Amino acid sequence: MRYFTNVHDLGDLKSALAEAFEIKKDRYKYETLGKHKTCLLIFFNNSLRTRLSTQKAARN
């Protein structure tokens, strides 16, 4: 999948979840998965806690 902007872009939700669980099992195996990728964060409401937790997740 090149671009993901909507949950409907996934196609098969079960296979996407299976892949996510596989990545979560051994996260160091996939260290380069997000290399040279950009994560865009858009916040419509002022929520510092939400912004900080999402930024932390994007960096990991």
PQR file of N, CA, C, O and H, with PARSE charges and radii, in Angstrom:
ATOM      1  N   MET A   1       0.851  -1.166   0.000 -0.4000 1.5000
ATOM      2  CA  MET A   1       0.000   0.000   0.000 -0.0000 2.0000
ATOM      3  C   MET A   1       0.900   1.233   0.000  0.5500 1.7000
ATOM      4  O   MET A   1       1.741   1.397   0.884 -0.5500 1.4000
ATOM      5  N   ARG A   2       0.722   2.066  -0.962 -0.4000 1.5000
ATOM      6  CA  ARG A   2       1.567   3.255  -1.071 -0.0000 2.0000
ATOM      7  C   ARG A   2       1.031   4.404  -0.217  0.5500 1.7000
ATOM      8  O   ARG A   2       1.798   5.054   0.493 -0.5500 1.4000
ATOM      9  H   ARG A   2       0.039   1.933  -1.680  0.4000 1.0000
ATOM     10  N   TYR A   3      -0.254   4.655  -0.278 -0.4000 1.5000
ATOM     11  CA  TYR A   3      -0.849   5.755   0.480 -0.0000 2.0000
ATOM     12  C   TYR A   3      -1.985   5.221   1.332  0.5500 1.7000
ATOM     13  O   TYR A   3      -2.765   4.381   0.883 -0.5500 1.4000
ATOM     14  H   TYR A   3      -0.877   4.127  -0.855  0.4000 1.0000
ATOM     15  N   PHE A   4      -2.078   5.702   2.551 -0.4000 1.5000
ATOM     16  CA  PHE A   4      -3.160   5.325   3.449 -0.0000 2.0000
ATOM     17  C   PHE A   4      -3.769   6.605   3.994  0.5500 1.7000
ATOM     18  O   PHE A   4      -3.163   7.283   4.822 -0.5500 1.4000
ATOM     19  H   PHE A   4      -1.444   6.384   2.916  0.4000 1.0000
ATOM     20  N   THR A   5      -4.950   6.930   3.536 -0.4000 1.5000
ATOM     21  CA  THR A   5      -5.624   8.139   4.010 -0.0000 2.0000
ATOM     22  C   THR A   5      -6.975   7.840   4.635  0.5500 1.7000
ATOM     23  O   THR A   5      -7.596   8.723   5.226 -0.5500 1.4000
ATOM     24  H   THR A   5      -5.443   6.379   2.863  0.4000 1.0000
ATOM     25  N   ASN A   6      -7.434   6.603   4.509 -0.4000 1.5000
ATOM     26  CA  ASN A   6      -8.763   6.248   4.960 -0.0000 2.0000
ATOM     27  C   ASN A   6      -8.761   4.768   5.323  0.5500 1.7000
ATOM     28  O   ASN A   6      -8.013   3.989   4.731 -0.5500 1.4000
ATOM     29  H   ASN A   6      -6.929   5.886   4.029  0.4000 1.0000
ATOM     30  N   VAL A   7      -9.577   4.376   6.275 -0.4000 1.5000
ATOM     31  CA  VAL A   7      -9.647   2.966   6.659 -0.0000 2.0000
ATOM     32  C   VAL A   7     -10.101   2.092   5.489  0.5500 1.7000
ATOM     33  O   VAL A   7      -9.794   0.900   5.452 -0.5500 1.4000
ATOM     34  H   VAL A   7     -10.185   5.008   6.756  0.4000 1.0000
ATOM     35  N   HIS A   8     -10.822   2.667   4.544 -0.4000 1.5000
ATOM     36  CA  HIS A   8     -11.278   1.909   3.382 -0.0000 2.0000
ATOM     37  C   HIS A   8     -10.138   1.622   2.403  0.5500 1.7000
ATOM     38  O   HIS A   8     -10.290   0.793   1.506 -0.5500 1.4000
ATOM     39  H   HIS A   8     -11.072   3.635   4.573  0.4000 1.0000
ATOM     40  N   ASP A   9      -8.998   2.301   2.566 -0.4000 1.5000
ATOM     41  CA  ASP A   9      -7.831   2.038   1.721 -0.0000 2.0000
ATOM     42  C   ASP A   9      -7.172   0.702   2.055  0.5500 1.7000
ATOM     43  O   ASP A   9      -6.368   0.194   1.274 -0.5500 1.4000
ATOM     44  H   ASP A   9      -8.874   2.975   3.294  0.4000 1.0000
ATOM     45  N   LEU A  10      -7.507   0.136   3.208 -0.4000 1.5000
ATOM     46  CA  LEU A  10      -6.881  -1.114   3.630 -0.0000 2.0000
ATOM     47  C   LEU A  10      -7.253  -2.295   2.746  0.5500 1.7000
ATOM     48  O   LEU A  10      -6.422  -3.171   2.509 -0.5500 1.4000
ATOM     49  H   LEU A  10      -8.160   0.549   3.842  0.4000 1.0000
ATOM     50  N   GLY A  11      -8.458  -2.331   2.267 -0.4000 1.5000
ATOM     51  CA  GLY A  11      -8.897  -3.493   1.498 -0.0000 2.0000
ATOM     52  C   GLY A  11      -9.357  -4.589   2.445  0.5500 1.7000
ATOM     53  O   GLY A  11     -10.527  -4.627   2.827 -0.5500 1.4000
ATOM     54  H   GLY A  11      -9.133  -1.619   2.460  0.4000 1.0000
ATOM     55  N   ASP A  12      -8.445  -5.485   2.827 -0.4000 1.5000
ATOM     56  CA  ASP A  12      -8.768  -6.593   3.721 -0.0000 2.0000
ATOM     57  C   ASP A  12      -8.284  -6.268   5.133  0.5500 1.7000
ATOM     58  O   ASP A  12      -7.083  -6.288   5.404 -0.5500 1.4000
ATOM     59  H   ASP A  12      -7.495  -5.454   2.516  0.4000 1.0000
ATOM     60  N   LEU A  13      -9.211  -5.973   6.018 -0.4000 1.5000
ATOM     61  CA  LEU A  13      -8.877  -5.565   7.379 -0.0000 2.0000
ATOM     62  C   LEU A  13      -8.177  -6.682   8.145  0.5500 1.7000
ATOM     63  O   LEU A  13      -7.249  -6.419   8.909 -0.5500 1.4000
ATOM     64  H   LEU A  13     -10.187  -5.957   5.799  0.4000 1.0000
ATOM     65  N   LYS A  14      -8.609  -7.922   7.950 -0.4000 1.5000
ATOM     66  CA  LYS A  14      -8.007  -9.048   8.678 -0.0000 2.0000
ATOM     67  C   LYS A  14      -6.534  -9.216   8.338  0.5500 1.7000
ATOM     68  O   LYS A  14      -5.719  -9.464   9.226 -0.5500 1.4000
ATOM     69  H   LYS A  14      -9.364  -8.137   7.330  0.4000 1.0000
ATOM     70  N   SER A  15      -6.185  -9.086   7.068 -0.4000 1.5000
ATOM     71  CA  SER A  15      -4.775  -9.237   6.696 -0.0000 2.0000
ATOM     72  C   SER A  15      -3.947  -8.058   7.202  0.5500 1.7000
ATOM     73  O   SER A  15      -2.778  -8.227   7.548 -0.5500 1.4000
ATOM     74  H   SER A  15      -6.847  -8.885   6.347  0.4000 1.0000
ATOM     75  N   ALA A  16      -4.540  -6.868   7.248 -0.4000 1.5000
ATOM     76  CA  ALA A  16      -3.833  -5.701   7.783 -0.0000 2.0000
ATOM     77  C   ALA A  16      -3.567  -5.879   9.278  0.5500 1.7000
ATOM     78  O   ALA A  16      -2.484  -5.546   9.759 -0.5500 1.4000
ATOM     79  H   ALA A  16      -5.490  -6.730   6.968  0.4000 1.0000
ATOM     80  N   LEU A  17      -4.545  -6.401  10.009 -0.4000 1.5000
ATOM     81  CA  LEU A  17      -4.357  -6.648  11.438 -0.0000 2.0000
ATOM     82  C   LEU A  17      -3.339  -7.751  11.678  0.5500 1.7000
ATOM     83  O   LEU A  17      -2.530  -7.657  12.602 -0.5500 1.4000
ATOM     84  H   LEU A  17      -5.425  -6.671   9.618  0.4000 1.0000
ATOM     85  N   ALA A  18      -3.369  -8.792  10.860 -0.4000 1.5000
ATOM     86  CA  ALA A  18      -2.385  -9.879  10.987 -0.0000 2.0000
ATOM     87  C   ALA A  18      -0.972  -9.352  10.769  0.5500 1.7000
ATOM     88  O   ALA A  18      -0.047  -9.732  11.487 -0.5500 1.4000
ATOM     89  H   ALA A  18      -4.026  -8.868  10.110  0.4000 1.0000
ATOM     90  N   GLU A  19      -0.808  -8.486   9.789 -0.4000 1.5000
ATOM     91  CA  GLU A  19       0.504  -7.891   9.525 -0.0000 2.0000
ATOM     92  C   GLU A  19       0.939  -6.994  10.684  0.5500 1.7000
ATOM     93  O   GLU A  19       2.114  -6.980  11.051 -0.5500 1.4000
ATOM     94  H   GLU A  19      -1.559  -8.177   9.206  0.4000 1.0000
ATOM     95  N   ALA A  20       0.006  -6.251  11.255 -0.4000 1.5000
ATOM     96  CA  ALA A  20       0.320  -5.385  12.396 -0.0000 2.0000
ATOM     97  C   ALA A  20       0.765  -6.209  13.601  0.5500 1.7000
ATOM     98  O   ALA A  20       1.712  -5.833  14.292 -0.5500 1.4000
ATOM     99  H   ALA A  20      -0.948  -6.262  10.957  0.4000 1.0000
ATOM    100  N   PHE A  21       0.090  -7.331  13.859 -0.4000 1.5000
ATOM    101  CA  PHE A  21       0.483  -8.200  14.972 -0.0000 2.0000
ATOM    102  C   PHE A  21       1.857  -8.819  14.728  0.5500 1.7000
ATOM    103  O   PHE A  21       2.640  -8.974  15.664 -0.5500 1.4000
ATOM    104  H   PHE A  21      -0.679  -7.637  13.297  0.4000 1.0000
ATOM    105  N   GLU A  22       2.152  -9.170  13.492 -0.4000 1.5000
ATOM    106  CA  GLU A  22       3.459  -9.724  13.135 -0.0000 2.0000
ATOM    107  C   GLU A  22       4.565  -8.695  13.383  0.5500 1.7000
ATOM    108  O   GLU A  22       5.620  -9.032  13.922 -0.5500 1.4000
ATOM    109  H   GLU A  22       1.516  -9.044  12.731  0.4000 1.0000
ATOM    110  N   ILE A  23       4.328  -7.466  12.998 -0.4000 1.5000
ATOM    111  CA  ILE A  23       5.311  -6.398  13.215 -0.0000 2.0000
ATOM    112  C   ILE A  23       5.485  -6.136  14.708  0.5500 1.7000
ATOM    113  O   ILE A  23       6.600  -5.897  15.172 -0.5500 1.4000
ATOM    114  H   ILE A  23       3.472  -7.192  12.560  0.4000 1.0000
ATOM    115  N   LYS A  24       4.385  -6.181  15.459 -0.4000 1.5000
ATOM    116  CA  LYS A  24       4.450  -5.893  16.891 -0.0000 2.0000
ATOM    117  C   LYS A  24       5.196  -6.981  17.660  0.5500 1.7000
ATOM    118  O   LYS A  24       5.804  -6.701  18.693 -0.5500 1.4000
ATOM    119  H   LYS A  24       3.480  -6.375  15.082  0.4000 1.0000
ATOM    120  N   LYS A  25       5.156  -8.222  17.166 -0.4000 1.5000
ATOM    121  CA  LYS A  25       5.844  -9.320  17.841 -0.0000 2.0000
ATOM    122  C   LYS A  25       7.344  -9.080  17.944  0.5500 1.7000
ATOM    123  O   LYS A  25       7.943  -9.311  18.995 -0.5500 1.4000
ATOM    124  H   LYS A  25       4.662  -8.450  16.327  0.4000 1.0000
ATOM    125  N   ASP A  26       7.944  -8.620  16.868 -0.4000 1.5000
ATOM    126  CA  ASP A  26       9.393  -8.392  16.839 -0.0000 2.0000
ATOM    127  C   ASP A  26       9.657  -7.068  16.142  0.5500 1.7000
ATOM    128  O   ASP A  26      10.004  -7.028  14.961 -0.5500 1.4000
ATOM    129  H   ASP A  26       7.457  -8.432  16.015  0.4000 1.0000
ATOM    130  N   ARG A  27       9.488  -5.983  16.893 -0.4000 1.5000
ATOM    131  CA  ARG A  27       9.571  -4.665  16.272 -0.0000 2.0000
ATOM    132  C   ARG A  27      10.971  -4.326  15.777  0.5500 1.7000
ATOM    133  O   ARG A  27      11.117  -3.495  14.880 -0.5500 1.4000
ATOM    134  H   ARG A  27       9.207  -6.015  17.852  0.4000 1.0000
ATOM    135  N   TYR A  28      12.004  -4.950  16.342 -0.4000 1.5000
ATOM    136  CA  TYR A  28      13.368  -4.651  15.894 -0.0000 2.0000
ATOM    137  C   TYR A  28      13.682  -5.306  14.552  0.5500 1.7000
ATOM    138  O   TYR A  28      14.612  -4.892  13.860 -0.5500 1.4000
ATOM    139  H   TYR A  28      11.885  -5.624  17.070  0.4000 1.0000
ATOM    140  N   LYS A  29      12.917  -6.315  14.188 -0.4000 1.5000
ATOM    141  CA  LYS A  29      13.079  -6.957  12.881 -0.0000 2.0000
ATOM    142  C   LYS A  29      12.688  -5.995  11.758  0.5500 1.7000
ATOM    143  O   LYS A  29      13.194  -6.090  10.640 -0.5500 1.4000
ATOM    144  H   LYS A  29      12.161  -6.651  14.750  0.4000 1.0000
ATOM    145  N   TYR A  30      11.790  -5.078  12.070 -0.4000 1.5000
ATOM    146  CA  TYR A  30      11.258  -4.154  11.067 -0.0000 2.0000
ATOM    147  C   TYR A  30      11.707  -2.716  11.333  0.5500 1.7000
ATOM    148  O   TYR A  30      10.965  -1.777  11.046 -0.5500 1.4000
ATOM    149  H   TYR A  30      11.379  -5.000  12.978  0.4000 1.0000
ATOM    150  N   GLU A  31      12.905  -2.535  11.877 -0.4000 1.5000
ATOM    151  CA  GLU A  31      13.381  -1.191  12.232 -0.0000 2.0000
ATOM    152  C   GLU A  31      13.398  -0.224  11.055  0.5500 1.7000
ATOM    153  O   GLU A  31      13.145   0.968  11.233 -0.5500 1.4000
ATOM    154  H   GLU A  31      13.508  -3.298  12.110  0.4000 1.0000
ATOM    155  N   THR A  32      13.690  -0.713   9.873 -0.4000 1.5000
ATOM    156  CA  THR A  32      13.810   0.172   8.710 -0.0000 2.0000
ATOM    157  C   THR A  32      12.480   0.371   7.981  0.5500 1.7000
ATOM    158  O   THR A  32      12.439   1.026   6.940 -0.5500 1.4000
ATOM    159  H   THR A  32      13.896  -1.681   9.729  0.4000 1.0000
ATOM    160  N   LEU A  33      11.407  -0.181   8.513 -0.4000 1.5000
ATOM    161  CA  LEU A  33      10.106  -0.104   7.848 -0.0000 2.0000
ATOM    162  C   LEU A  33       9.649   1.333   7.620  0.5500 1.7000
ATOM    163  O   LEU A  33       9.100   1.642   6.563 -0.5500 1.4000
ATOM    164  H   LEU A  33      11.441  -0.713   9.359  0.4000 1.0000
ATOM    165  N   GLY A  34       9.865   2.210   8.588 -0.4000 1.5000
ATOM    166  CA  GLY A  34       9.425   3.597   8.443 -0.0000 2.0000
ATOM    167  C   GLY A  34      10.525   4.555   8.014  0.5500 1.7000
ATOM    168  O   GLY A  34      10.323   5.770   7.988 -0.5500 1.4000
ATOM    169  H   GLY A  34      10.311   1.959   9.447  0.4000 1.0000
ATOM    170  N   LYS A  35      11.681   4.010   7.681 -0.4000 1.5000
ATOM    171  CA  LYS A  35      12.808   4.862   7.298 -0.0000 2.0000
ATOM    172  C   LYS A  35      12.495   5.597   5.997  0.5500 1.7000
ATOM    173  O   LYS A  35      11.976   5.009   5.048 -0.5500 1.4000
ATOM    174  H   LYS A  35      11.845   3.024   7.702  0.4000 1.0000
ATOM    175  N   HIS A  36      12.813   6.874   5.968 -0.4000 1.5000
ATOM    176  CA  HIS A  36      12.567   7.745   4.814 -0.0000 2.0000
ATOM    177  C   HIS A  36      11.073   7.908   4.513  0.5500 1.7000
ATOM    178  O   HIS A  36      10.683   8.142   3.369 -0.5500 1.4000
ATOM    179  H   HIS A  36      13.234   7.352   6.739  0.4000 1.0000
ATOM    180  N   LYS A  37      10.249   7.782   5.549 -0.4000 1.5000
ATOM    181  CA  LYS A  37       8.805   7.976   5.412 -0.0000 2.0000
ATOM    182  C   LYS A  37       8.419   9.220   6.206  0.5500 1.7000
ATOM    183  O   LYS A  37       9.146   9.635   7.108 -0.5500 1.4000
ATOM    184  H   LYS A  37      10.565   7.592   6.478  0.4000 1.0000
ATOM    185  N   THR A  38       7.296   9.801   5.877 -0.4000 1.5000
ATOM    186  CA  THR A  38       6.797  10.982   6.569 -0.0000 2.0000
ATOM    187  C   THR A  38       5.467  10.658   7.223  0.5500 1.7000
ATOM    188  O   THR A  38       4.603  10.026   6.614 -0.5500 1.4000
ATOM    189  H   THR A  38       6.705   9.464   5.144  0.4000 1.0000
ATOM    190  N   CYS A  39       5.306  11.090   8.453 -0.4000 1.5000
ATOM    191  CA  CYS A  39       4.045  10.916   9.163 -0.0000 2.0000
ATOM    192  C   CYS A  39       3.427  12.301   9.344  0.5500 1.7000
ATOM    193  O   CYS A  39       4.033  13.172   9.969 -0.5500 1.4000
ATOM    194  H   CYS A  39       6.007  11.604   8.947  0.4000 1.0000
ATOM    195  N   LEU A  40       2.253  12.505   8.814 -0.4000 1.5000
ATOM    196  CA  LEU A  40       1.582  13.797   8.888 -0.0000 2.0000
ATOM    197  C   LEU A  40       0.580  13.780  10.033  0.5500 1.7000
ATOM    198  O   LEU A  40      -0.263  12.887  10.121 -0.5500 1.4000
ATOM    199  H   LEU A  40       1.761  11.798   8.307  0.4000 1.0000
ATOM    200  N   LEU A  41       0.680  14.767  10.902 -0.4000 1.5000
ATOM    201  CA  LEU A  41      -0.233  14.884  12.028 -0.0000 2.0000
ATOM    202  C   LEU A  41      -1.060  16.149  11.869  0.5500 1.7000
ATOM    203  O   LEU A  41      -0.511  17.243  11.741 -0.5500 1.4000
ATOM    204  H   LEU A  41       1.365  15.491  10.831  0.4000 1.0000
ATOM    205  N   ILE A  42      -2.381  15.999  11.876 -0.4000 1.5000
ATOM    206  CA  ILE A  42      -3.287  17.146  11.773 -0.0000 2.0000
ATOM    207  C   ILE A  42      -4.202  17.128  12.992  0.5500 1.7000
ATOM    208  O   ILE A  42      -4.883  16.135  13.250 -0.5500 1.4000
ATOM    209  H   ILE A  42      -2.827  15.110  11.980  0.4000 1.0000
ATOM    210  N   PHE A  43      -4.216  18.217  13.732 -0.4000 1.5000
ATOM    211  CA  PHE A  43      -5.066  18.322  14.908 -0.0000 2.0000
ATOM    212  C   PHE A  43      -6.007  19.502  14.734  0.5500 1.7000
ATOM    213  O   PHE A  43      -5.572  20.635  14.528 -0.5500 1.4000
ATOM    214  H   PHE A  43      -3.663  19.024  13.523  0.4000 1.0000
ATOM    215  N   PHE A  44      -7.289  19.223  14.818 -0.4000 1.5000
ATOM    216  CA  PHE A  44      -8.292  20.264  14.648 -0.0000 2.0000
ATOM    217  C   PHE A  44      -8.677  20.910  15.975  0.5500 1.7000
ATOM    218  O   PHE A  44      -9.215  22.017  15.994 -0.5500 1.4000
ATOM    219  H   PHE A  44      -7.642  18.303  14.985  0.4000 1.0000
ATOM    220  N   ASN A  45      -8.402  20.225  17.084 -0.4000 1.5000
ATOM    221  CA  ASN A  45      -8.694  20.767  18.410 -0.0000 2.0000
ATOM    222  C   ASN A  45      -7.397  20.868  19.200  0.5500 1.7000
ATOM    223  O   ASN A  45      -6.463  20.099  18.971 -0.5500 1.4000
ATOM    224  H   ASN A  45      -7.965  19.326  17.069  0.4000 1.0000
ATOM    225  N   ASN A  46      -7.341  21.802  20.114 -0.4000 1.5000
ATOM    226  CA  ASN A  46      -6.157  21.965  20.958 -0.0000 2.0000
ATOM    227  C   ASN A  46      -6.182  20.933  22.078  0.5500 1.7000
ATOM    228  O   ASN A  46      -6.883  21.109  23.075 -0.5500 1.4000
ATOM    229  H   ASN A  46      -8.099  22.426  20.300  0.4000 1.0000
ATOM    230  N   SER A  47      -5.434  19.879  21.917 -0.4000 1.5000
ATOM    231  CA  SER A  47      -5.324  18.852  22.940 -0.0000 2.0000
ATOM    232  C   SER A  47      -3.861  18.455  23.045  0.5500 1.7000
ATOM    233  O   SER A  47      -3.360  17.670  22.240 -0.5500 1.4000
ATOM    234  H   SER A  47      -4.865  19.736  21.107  0.4000 1.0000
ATOM    235  N   LEU A  48      -3.188  18.997  24.030 -0.4000 1.5000
ATOM    236  CA  LEU A  48      -1.758  18.759  24.182 -0.0000 2.0000
ATOM    237  C   LEU A  48      -1.462  17.284  24.428  0.5500 1.7000
ATOM    238  O   LEU A  48      -0.504  16.747  23.872 -0.5500 1.4000
ATOM    239  H   LEU A  48      -3.595  19.635  24.685  0.4000 1.0000
ATOM    240  N   ARG A  49      -2.265  16.629  25.248 -0.4000 1.5000
ATOM    241  CA  ARG A  49      -2.033  15.218  25.561 -0.0000 2.0000
ATOM    242  C   ARG A  49      -2.143  14.354  24.310  0.5500 1.7000
ATOM    243  O   ARG A  49      -1.310  13.474  24.091 -0.5500 1.4000
ATOM    244  H   ARG A  49      -3.043  17.065  25.699  0.4000 1.0000
ATOM    245  N   THR A  50      -3.154  14.594  23.493 -0.4000 1.5000
ATOM    246  CA  THR A  50      -3.321  13.831  22.258 -0.0000 2.0000
ATOM    247  C   THR A  50      -2.181  14.104  21.297  0.5500 1.7000
ATOM    248  O   THR A  50      -1.653  13.176  20.684 -0.5500 1.4000
ATOM    249  H   THR A  50      -3.830  15.309  23.671  0.4000 1.0000
ATOM    250  N   ARG A  51      -1.797  15.353  21.158 -0.4000 1.5000
ATOM    251  CA  ARG A  51      -0.719  15.708  20.236 -0.0000 2.0000
ATOM    252  C   ARG A  51       0.595  15.069  20.661  0.5500 1.7000
ATOM    253  O   ARG A  51       1.307  14.500  19.834 -0.5500 1.4000
ATOM    254  H   ARG A  51      -2.226  16.106  21.656  0.4000 1.0000
ATOM    255  N   LEU A  52       0.918  15.161  21.943 -0.4000 1.5000
ATOM    256  CA  LEU A  52       2.181  14.611  22.428 -0.0000 2.0000
ATOM    257  C   LEU A  52       2.227  13.094  22.306  0.5500 1.7000
ATOM    258  O   LEU A  52       3.252  12.539  21.910 -0.5500 1.4000
ATOM    259  H   LEU A  52       0.339  15.623  22.615  0.4000 1.0000
ATOM    260  N   SER A  53       1.136  12.418  22.640 -0.4000 1.5000
ATOM    261  CA  SER A  53       1.137  10.957  22.552 -0.0000 2.0000
ATOM    262  C   SER A  53       1.218  10.492  21.103  0.5500 1.7000
ATOM    263  O   SER A  53       1.851   9.475  20.822 -0.5500 1.4000
ATOM    264  H   SER A  53       0.304  12.869  22.962  0.4000 1.0000
ATOM    265  N   THR A  54       0.595  11.209  20.188 -0.4000 1.5000
ATOM    266  CA  THR A  54       0.665  10.844  18.774 -0.0000 2.0000
ATOM    267  C   THR A  54       2.050  11.118  18.207  0.5500 1.7000
ATOM    268  O   THR A  54       2.555  10.330  17.407 -0.5500 1.4000
ATOM    269  H   THR A  54       0.081  12.036  20.417  0.4000 1.0000
ATOM    270  N   GLN A  55       2.664  12.211  18.603 -0.4000 1.5000
ATOM    271  CA  GLN A  55       4.028  12.502  18.155 -0.0000 2.0000
ATOM    272  C   GLN A  55       4.998  11.440  18.658  0.5500 1.7000
ATOM    273  O   GLN A  55       5.885  11.009  17.921 -0.5500 1.4000
ATOM    274  H   GLN A  55       2.254  12.851  19.253  0.4000 1.0000
ATOM    275  N   LYS A  56       4.835  11.021  19.894 -0.4000 1.5000
ATOM    276  CA  LYS A  56       5.696   9.979  20.469 -0.0000 2.0000
ATOM    277  C   LYS A  56       5.535   8.681  19.692  0.5500 1.7000
ATOM    278  O   LYS A  56       6.524   8.013  19.390 -0.5500 1.4000
ATOM    279  H   LYS A  56       4.114  11.371  20.492  0.4000 1.0000
ATOM    280  N   ALA A  57       4.306   8.318  19.369 -0.4000 1.5000
ATOM    281  CA  ALA A  57       4.057   7.090  18.609 -0.0000 2.0000
ATOM    282  C   ALA A  57       4.657   7.176  17.215  0.5500 1.7000
ATOM    283  O   ALA A  57       5.183   6.184  16.709 -0.5500 1.4000
ATOM    284  H   ALA A  57       3.502   8.860  19.614  0.4000 1.0000
ATOM    285  N   ALA A  58       4.589   8.334  16.592 -0.4000 1.5000
ATOM    286  CA  ALA A  58       5.125   8.495  15.240 -0.0000 2.0000
ATOM    287  C   ALA A  58       6.647   8.391  15.226  0.5500 1.7000
ATOM    288  O   ALA A  58       7.231   7.924  14.248 -0.5500 1.4000
ATOM    289  H   ALA A  58       4.163   9.140  17.003  0.4000 1.0000
ATOM    290  N   ARG A  59       7.282   8.822  16.298 -0.4000 1.5000
ATOM    291  CA  ARG A  59       8.751   8.759  16.360 -0.0000 2.0000
ATOM    292  C   ARG A  59       9.249   7.349  16.618  0.5500 1.7000
ATOM    293  O   ARG A  59      10.374   7.016  16.249 -0.5500 1.4000
ATOM    294  H   ARG A  59       6.807   9.201  17.092  0.4000 1.0000
ATOM    295  N   ASN A  60       8.430   6.514  17.247 -0.4000 1.5000
ATOM    296  CA  ASN A  60       8.858   5.142  17.564 -0.0000 2.0000
ATOM    297  C   ASN A  60       8.582   4.275  16.438  0.5500 1.7000
ATOM    298  O   ASN A  60       8.866   3.079  16.496 -0.5500 1.4000
ATOM    299  H   ASN A  60       7.515   6.785  17.547  0.4000 1.0000
TER
END
